[in-house]
Amino acid sequence: MTMASLGWAVVWIDLALARLAPSYAPDLSVAAWIACAFGVVGLLAVVWAVRAKLAWLLVLLVPTIANATLIAAPWALAALRHPSSISANG
């Protein structure tokens, strides 16, 4: 979960800088790929920590989902940057 928190911190700090101080903000794609790297490391940690008990699997579900969303961050943020690529019908 630490990796997911660090990855989302990178994304949100970049978005805040883009809004408050655009001259200091790095490109959004750079932040998204850094966040994706945190997500991959976090997902590897989840796979390494898996135990065979159902309760442990339920506990690991939260960081698994959090890290998986970070892996999808570059594509989701690219869609936000270029809204014309999103279809009107969903």
Residue, then its C-alpha position, 0 to 999 in steps of 0.5 A: m500500500t505504501m507504493a500505491s500511496l507514493g504513486w498517487a502522491v506523484v500524480w496528485i502533486d503533478l496535477a496540483l502543480a499544473r493547476l497552481a504553478p504550471s511553469y514548475a509542473p512536469d509533463l503529466s505523462v512523466a508523472a503517470w509513468i513514474a506512478c506506473a512504476f510504483g504500481v508495478v513494484g507494489l503489485l510485485a510486493v503483493v504477489w510476494a506477500v500472498r499466503a494461502k489463507l482466505a483472510w490474508l487474500l482479502v486483506l491483500l485485495v486493497p493494495t492489489i486494487a490500488n496498485a492496479t489502478l496505478i498501472a492503468a494511470p498512464w492511459a487514464l491520464a492520457a484520456l483526461r489530457h486529450p478528451s477528444s479520444i473519449s467517445a461520447n457514448g461511453 
